[in-house]
């Protein structure tokens, strides 16, 4: 279903920061309207080109999950159109099961019409960023734990590194900047937003461009661009949260065959560090690594039945669609399963039903609510049928 015409802002309380909008409102529009007014979304994914309904249906997480959880934690109530045409006003008090099945439910319980959620106050459109140059995986995980009181944290990982430098990375910590701490050169642009996509990939690059040599070279240059152990600066909010959004049609870098996104969560206990090490070593050994490999810290498990996030670490990578990629994914799948982790439904294009069922222990609760609200399976998808989400 297309909800782009359902894009109205319905109400906003400037005292409490509570916003109600239609599900088709684009995150970019929320940023354009509310950042200059001193408000920001409580949780944001890595792109601003998503709708509020999609954020809720995917129960998106961000760089602050360890502090703020996923998006559904901040949703107060929503309006849902079920398969029979009945409109439901849903909140945790009146219909908790439907709330927990719809959040992260990939749109399978019905059509989300409106969402009411809590925004957060900010004082500028700048992020105070601290970048730490990390030598190996153990140091990275230690720094994540040391920085668990920082609002935002994310790490770019050189997944082509190996040996003593396995997991070398750049850890980027962030806080919303106050106007008083900004240098004079930025104080005239306290809420400046530049939403233009400044770069463009006009055509699909040849498939051979992304190879082990080019990715390894890029990763080395990117890692060594930071000269000091630590570097502090003020960066625009948009570039901190949405670095790829400034490049129009960046997906063409992967050629006409496209790419896969692979995102997993590895529980912190009992041996999360060891399983992360196995994942990174398998990727390095395959020599089909990604120049975009992101590691984030997760806090406690979210409430929804199909919640992806749980206490541990999430690793997200992009891989070109080519011979050998699926074989690598099967190796990674085995490691994720052994760790007690799971794959992210929103980025899935090839997960097996067995892996899905083992990774999502509350699947039965979701399916029971799905059967109650949509007994004839009118809301379905290719993914849902592949994974057995529909009865």
Residue pairs with C-beta under 8 A, 6 or more apart in sequence:
1 107
1 111
3 22
3 23
3 24
3 51
3 53
3 111
3 112
4 24
4 51
5 24
6 22
6 23
6 24
6 25
6 53
6 113
7 22
7 24
7 25
7 26
7 29
8 21
8 22
8 25
9 19
9 20
9 21
9 22
9 25
9 33
10 20
10 21
10 22
10 114
11 18
11 19
11 20
12 18
12 19
12 20
12 34
12 119
13 19
14 37
16 118
17 39
17 118
17 119
17 120
17 121
18 76
18 116
18 117
18 118
18 119
19 30
19 34
19 39
19 116
19 117
19 118
19 119
20 114
20 115
20 116
21 30
21 52
21 114
21 115
22 52
22 53
22 113
22 114
23 51
23 52
23 53
23 54
23 56
23 111
23 112
23 113
23 114
23 115
24 51
24 52
24 53
25 51
25 52
26 48
26 49
26 50
26 51
27 41
27 44
27 45
27 47
27 48
27 49
27 50
27 51
27 52
27 55
28 48
28 49
28 195
30 41
30 52
31 40
31 41
31 48
31 193
31 195
31 238
32 193
32 195
34 40
34 119
35 122
35 125
35 191
35 193
35 237
36 125
36 191
36 193
38 121
38 122
38 123
38 191
39 119
39 120
39 121
39 122
40 119
40 120
40 121
40 122
40 176
40 237
41 71
41 119
41 120
42 68
42 71
42 73
42 74
42 117
42 118
42 119
42 120
43 55
43 60
43 61
43 62
43 64
43 65
43 68
43 69
43 70
43 71
43 73
43 74
44 60
44 62
44 241
45 55
45 58
45 60
45 61
45 62
46 62
46 241
46 242
46 243
46 244
46 294
47 242
47 244
47 245
48 238
48 241
48 242
48 245
49 245
50 60
52 115
52 117
53 112
53 115
55 71
56 71
56 72
56 75
56 78
56 102
56 103
56 112
56 115
57 102
57 103
57 104
57 105
57 106
57 107
57 112
58 104
58 106
58 345
58 346
59 70
59 71
59 72
59 103
59 104
59 302
59 304
59 306
59 307
59 308
60 70
60 71
60 346
61 69
61 70
61 71
61 296
61 298
61 308
61 309
61 314
62 68
62 152
62 241
63 152
63 153
63 154
63 174
63 241
63 296
64 151
64 152
64 153
65 296
65 297
65 298
65 299
65 309
66 148
66 153
66 297
66 298
66 299
67 149
67 151
67 299
68 74
69 299
69 300
69 302
69 309
70 104
70 302
70 304
70 307
70 308
70 309
71 103
71 117
72 99
72 103
72 104
72 302
72 303
72 304
73 302
73 303
74 117
74 118
75 103
75 115
75 116
75 117
76 91
76 116
76 117
76 118
77 89
77 90
77 91
77 116
78 90
78 91
78 99
78 102
78 112
78 113
78 114
78 115
78 116
79 87
79 88
79 89
79 90
79 112
79 113
79 114
79 115
80 87
80 88
80 90
80 98
80 102
80 109
80 110
80 111
80 112
80 113
81 87
81 88
81 110
81 111
81 113
82 88
82 109
82 110
82 373
82 374
83 110
83 373
83 374
83 376
83 378
83 379
87 113
88 95
88 98
88 110
90 98
90 99
90 102
91 99
92 99
97 365
97 369
97 372
98 109
98 369
98 373
100 303
100 304
100 305
100 365
100 369
101 109
101 304
101 305
101 306
101 365
101 366
101 369
101 370
101 373
102 109
102 110
102 112
103 303
103 304
103 307
104 302
104 304
104 305
104 306
104 307
104 308
104 345
105 304
105 305
105 306
105 366
105 370
106 306
106 345
106 346
106 381
106 383
106 384
106 389
107 379
107 381
108 370
108 374
108 379
108 380
108 381
108 384
108 389
108 390
109 369
109 370
109 373
109 374
109 379
110 373
110 374
110 379
111 379
122 176
123 176
123 177
123 178
123 179
123 190
124 176
124 177
124 178
124 179
124 182
124 190
124 191
125 189
125 190
125 191
125 192
125 193
125 236
125 237
125 238
126 176
126 177
126 182
126 186
126 190
126 234
126 235
126 236
126 237
127 152
127 174
127 175
127 176
127 177
127 234
127 235
127 236
127 237
127 240
128 174
128 175
128 176
128 177
128 181
128 232
128 234
129 172
129 173
129 174
129 232
129 233
129 234
129 235
129 240
130 172
130 173
130 174
130 230
130 231
130 232
131 170
131 171
131 172
131 173
131 226
131 230
131 231
131 232
131 233
132 143
132 170
132 171
132 173
132 229
132 230
133 170
133 223
133 226
133 228
133 229
133 230
133 231
134 140
134 143
134 155
134 167
134 168
134 169
134 170
134 171
135 165
135 168
136 164
136 165
136 166
136 167
136 168
137 166
137 167
137 273
137 276
137 277
137 280
138 167
138 273
140 155
140 157
140 167
140 169
140 171
140 295
141 273
141 276
141 313
143 171
144 153
144 155
144 171
144 297
144 313
147 153
147 171
147 173
148 297
150 173
150 174
150 175
151 174
151 175
151 176
152 173
152 174
152 175
152 240
153 171
153 172
153 173
153 174
153 296
153 297
154 171
154 172
154 174
154 294
154 295
154 296
155 169
155 170
155 171
155 172
155 294
155 295
155 296
156 169
156 170
156 172
156 222
156 292
156 293
156 294
157 167
157 168
157 169
157 280
157 293
157 294
157 295
157 315
158 165
158 167
158 168
158 169
158 219
158 220
158 222
158 223
158 293
159 219
159 280
159 283
159 284
159 289
159 290
159 293
159 317
160 212
160 215
160 216
160 219
160 284
160 287
160 289
161 167
161 168
161 219
161 284
162 281
162 284
162 285
166 277
166 280
166 281
166 284
167 276
167 277
167 280
168 223
169 223
169 295
170 222
170 223
170 226
172 240
174 240
176 237
177 234
179 187
179 190
182 190
182 234
183 234
186 234
192 236
193 236
193 237
193 238
194 236
194 238
195 238
196 246
197 245
197 246
197 247
197 248
198 246
198 247
199 246
199 247
199 248
200 247
200 248
200 249
201 247
201 248
201 249
201 250
201 251
201 252
201 253
202 249
202 252
203 252
204 252
204 255
204 256
205 252
205 253
205 254
205 255
206 255
207 255
207 256
207 257
207 320
207 322
209 253
209 255
210 253
210 254
210 255
210 291
210 320
212 287
212 288
212 289
215 289
215 290
215 291
216 289
218 291
219 289
219 291
222 291
238 245
238 246
239 246
244 250
244 292
251 258
251 259
254 318
254 320
254 321
255 320
257 320
257 321
257 322
258 321
259 318
259 319
259 320
259 321
260 318
260 319
260 321
260 325
260 329
260 349
260 350
261 316
261 317
261 318
261 319
261 347
261 349
262 316
262 317
262 318
262 319
262 329
262 332
262 343
262 347
263 314
263 315
263 316
263 317
263 343
263 344
263 347
264 279
264 314
264 315
264 332
264 336
264 341
264 342
264 343
264 344
265 298
265 308
265 309
265 310
265 312
265 313
265 314
265 341
265 342
265 344
266 272
266 275
266 276
266 279
266 312
266 313
266 314
266 315
266 336
266 339
266 341
267 310
267 311
267 312
267 339
267 340
267 341
268 311
268 312
268 313
269 311
269 312
271 339
272 312
272 313
272 339
275 335
275 336
275 338
275 339
275 341
276 295
276 313
276 315
278 335
279 315
279 332
279 335
279 336
282 328
282 331
282 332
282 335
283 289
283 290
283 293
283 317
283 328
283 332
286 324
286 328
286 331
288 319
288 320
288 322
288 324
288 325
288 328
289 317
290 317
290 318
290 319
291 318
292 316
292 317
292 318
293 315
293 316
293 317
294 315
294 316
294 317
295 313
295 314
295 315
295 316
296 313
296 314
296 316
297 313
298 309
298 310
298 311
298 312
298 313
298 314
299 309
299 311
300 310
300 311
301 307
301 309
301 310
301 311
302 308
302 309
302 310
305 360
305 362
305 363
305 365
305 366
305 369
306 345
306 360
306 362
306 363
306 366
307 362
308 314
308 342
308 344
308 345
308 346
312 341
314 344
316 344
316 347
319 325
319 328
319 329
326 350
329 350
333 343
333 351
333 352
333 355
336 342
336 343
336 355
336 359
337 355
337 358
337 359
341 359
342 355
342 356
342 358
342 359
342 360
343 351
343 355
343 356
343 359
345 383
348 383
349 383
351 386
351 387
353 386
353 387
353 388
356 363
356 387
356 388
357 363
357 388
360 366
363 389
366 389
367 389
367 391
370 389
370 390
370 391
371 391
377 390
377 391
380 390
383 389
384 390
